[in-house]
Amino acid sequence: MDFSTAKVRAEELHELLNKMSHEYYVLDKPTVTDAEYDACYHELVKLEEQFPELVSEISPTQRVGGEILDGFQKVVHESPMLSLGNAFGEDDLLDFDRKVKQGLNGEKYTYICELKIDGLAVSIQYENGKLVRGATRGDGAIGEDITANIKTIHAVPLMISELGKLDIRGEAYMPKKSFATLNLKRDENGEEPFANPRNAAAGSLRQLDPKMAASRNLSVFVYGIGSSSELVGLP
């Protein structure tokens, strides 16, 4: 196989593997078997071994984690990552509603309620469709660069169709199945189990070895946009 043919096939495998990962990790509705996914993945690995020029940051083979990091760099959020307030009873909810009503000056409004996913708040930035940075919330103004670890999460696309600059906000978390598997392994190794999935997720994303983060099988729930430039490609 020559390079041009290999390049076309590698691009086809990129698209196919990303589609399979989205169906499996995000939609929870896989359309292929694990064996079919593995066959495509290993075909891509062999192509990249034969033609190292085909290896790129957006290749599905790069999710396994790279070199061990020396430490986490600080990053400044373009828009603050604010924390959520707590409500412990009816009075707190009524007080919140009063503030909303006062702030909207009599305008009509509705509420949308959703379950809170408990993990670690993250910012994920894309530029011209490519994932360029993942960061923790930190103090809301300054966080830590965890790009290498974010890339190991299969639910996070390495490429999106929208061009421009987009900073999305979400919660990286550890599914219960991953948590149970992790604690079972830690118990077998004589290690202290994690107290809860939230601590496990936070600890996993702050590993200096991305391969360790990759082994934890995290996921992400996206809930908003921090900032964006004019985007092209949105439906």
Disulfide bonds with the S-S distance in Angstrom:
none
